[in-house]
């Protein structure tokens, strides 16, 4: 499946494919896509981490996502 045939949020992309998608769509300025890339990379490393390390990294990622807040409110047309 090519990057163009996949939606980045459907779980079918590898972290490399997601990174390419972010690059070609100028998504580097979209913090939710960078968070999604971090999550994908964490998923790919999950079984090489201890349960505690995985849980901590997931909690850190979750906190970073929550820190984004509702930044999109009022600019939905420009950012989505």
N, C-alpha and C positions, 0 to 999 in steps of 0.2 A: 504494500500500500504506500503510495507516495504522500508526501506532506500535504500536497494540494487536495488529496482525497480525504483527508482526515480533519476532524475538528480537534483543536488542541486540547479541549477539556474532556474528550471522551475516553481517555485512558489508553488509546491504541498507539500513541506515539512513544518512541523511546526518548530519553533525555536529549540525545543528539539531534533527533528530528525536531523536538520541541525547541531546542536552541536555534536550529536553522529557521524554523517558523518565526520565532521572535526576531531574529535578525532580518529576514526578508520583509517582514511587515512593520519594521521599525518599532517593535514592541519593547525595546530596551527602556522606553519612557513609561511603560505601563507596569507599575509595581505588582499588580496581581498576576501578571504573566511570569515575572521573575520569581514570585513566591511559588507559583505552580511548577516552575522548573526546579526549584529547590526541593519541592515535595517529590517530584518524579525521581530526582537523583537520590533522595533518601530512600524511596521505595526500592530502587535498584540495589542499594547497599544494605538493605534491611537484614539480610541473613548473614552478613559479615560483621554485624554489630551485636553487642550484648543487648539483651532486652532492656536493660537500664539505659544504655547509651542511646538506643533507638527511641525510647520513650522521652528522654531528655531532649533530643534533637527535634522530635515531633512537637513537644511542648514549646520549644523555642520558636519553631516555625509558626505554630498556632498563635503565639503571642505577637509575632511580627505581623501576621495577617490581621489580627484584631487591632493592632496599632494603626493600620491603614484607615480604620474608621469608615465613615460614609463619604469619602472624598469625592465620589462621583456625582453626588446630589447636585442638580442644577446644570450639569455638563454631560448628561448621558449621551446626547447626540454626538458630541465630539470624541468621547472616549470608548464608546462601544460600537 
